[in-house]
Amino acid sequence: MIVAAVVAIAALAAWLTAATESPTSVRRAEERRRRYVARRPGGANLGDVERRLGLQVPGHHLDFVLARFERHRIDAQTLWAWLDRFGAPALVLVLAADHGHAGLLRLLRTGTPPDLEELEVLARLSTPELFAGHHEFGTCSRLPA
């Protein structure tokens, strides 16, 4: 019985050691994943999109986008393609302007860059709480052209 307890404790200790990754190994894994998705955008998942957005937009905009793409059932590959082509701030605006999945696909399919000034007006009218007290977008001067 004592031997079984020692074996169980040793196995638990080994598992905990292996399961606890160092910050360096976590960073390496994230970097490998980033390179993989950069080479194969079709392999992007919602976690990849969330990490990328988290680096590019404020937290309240990230929360908004996560809720919208869940509500509209927008797939990760569409979001990734949008981010590659038009950027994260434009994604926030197009979703806040209530364009939804069909609007994203239409703009991606045509390749036409969205009119950011128009999107900002529509977004502020449609979702004023998202922009209340926040001036990240201003007059679109910080958005990609």
C-alpha positions, 0 to 999 in steps of 0.5 A: 500500500505504501509502495502504491502511494509513493508511485502515485505521488511520483506520477503526480509530481512528474505530471505536474512538472511536465504540465507546468510550462515555463514562460519561455516555452509558452512564448516559443509555442506561441511564436511557432503557432504564429509562424504556422498561421502566417504560412497557412492562414486557412489553419487559423482558429478563433484563439489565433484571431483573439490573440491577434486582435488583443495586440491591436485593439483596446480591451473593450473593442476586443470584447465587442468583436468576440461577442459579435463574431460569436453572434454572427457565427463568423468563422476564423478564416474570414476574420483572419483574411479580414485582418490581413487585408484591412486590419483590426480597427476596420474590423471593429468598425465594420462589425459596429456598423452592423455589417455582419458576416455577409458584409465582411464576405462581400468586401473581402470578395470584391477586394474593395477597401471599406470607406472607413469614414462612412463606417465610423459614422455608422458604427458610432450611430449604431453602437455609441456605447462602444465609442463613448468616452473613447477617441481611439478612432478620432476622424479615422486618422489612426485607421489604415488607408 
